[in-house]
Amino acid sequence: MFKLPRSARFGLVVLAAGVAVGTLATTQRLPVTPAGVSAAAQARTTPTPGPSPGMQVASGDLSFTMPRTMPAGAPPMRARAGILVDLDTGAILWAKEPDLELAPASLTKVLTALVALENFSPDQAVTITPDALGQSSADTLMHLKAGQTLTVTELLEGMLLASGDDAASAIAVDTVGEAAFVAAMNAEVAALGLHDSDFSATAGLDDPHLYSSAYDLAVIAAYTYEHFPLFDQIVASRAINLPAGAAHPAFHLHNLDALLQAYPAAVGIKPGWTGNAGACLIGMAVRGGHRLLAVLLSANYPARLESRLFDWGFQLYGLPPLLPPAPSPSPARR
């Protein structure tokens, strides 16, 4: 797999007074007017070559800047890879193997949400078919049944809060088909200028052909958060109750994101876990006019770790900690 050298992929700048400037390129989208695509999405479309007929992707090189010298004093992170970025300046405040290709588990669903939001109206109706179901009982599920009809918004809520693999499947299989949807996911990755990701499905189950990096996932999450307020609203919700209707029963959707309980300034975004990926988390927190986003891959208790990482990051901007000091290690017994 061809990979750009680090100096080409990360703009190298000196981190002066804790601030560096990132690059936010313009958005370009494919011309498309299938049923269910919102008028707003059609209005901001710019012609470019596309992944497959009837699908559109956002393009542009949203990037984060890597300082020559990282700020000192970051708390230790028990994770294989990770990154902390300031979304308002584009500065990378901390990183550990940010371009290492690892299994992303259900962090995949953030990209699934981005493709769905780019292509479908939030109130588009989706009727669940047997082809979208059949997940293992070990999967995280929204507990959909064939024949039920839900809106795209309701499927996003089930996918992002309860991490429903069935919702992630239905939002692709029962709209344009899984192959076309996954093609759009990978076209999205390429259009965003990313190089360390490949996606083979929408839910994030372990697959040697499904991988991403902390850097790529940070860009995907940041782009989605910046462009789709519906996504922001969903991932910040502690729980959502979908009332019963003629087309489906009631659903109580509890957000699995422990960061919302662990850190007072957290606003989401998505946790994940598989046997191969371990525990993973994309998290975001907002304080004092600063917005920080963190990604940890293959980590132990990532919500606790990101809470400490966020507290440290905000202290770089003069904000007091929200968490009590970490306990000192017990002295070794003699």
Buried (B, 14 or more C-beta within 10 A) or exposed (E): EEEEEEEEBBBEBEBEEBBBEBEBEEBBBBEBEBEBBBEEBBEEBEEEEBBBEBBBBBBBEBBBBBBEEBBEEBEEBEBBBBBBBBBEBBBBBBBBBBBBBBBBBBBBBBBBBBBBBBBBBBEBEBBBEEEBBEBEEEBBBBEBEBEBBBBBBBBBBBBBBBBBBBBBBBBBBBBBBBEBBBBBBBBBBEBBBBBBBBBBBBBBBEBEEBBBBBBBBBBBBBBBBBBBEBBBBBBBBEEBEBEEEEBBEEBEBEBBBBBBEBBEBBBBBBBBBBEBBBBBBBBBBBBEEBBBBBBBBBBEBBBBBBBBBBBBBBBBBEBEEBBEEEEEEEEEEE
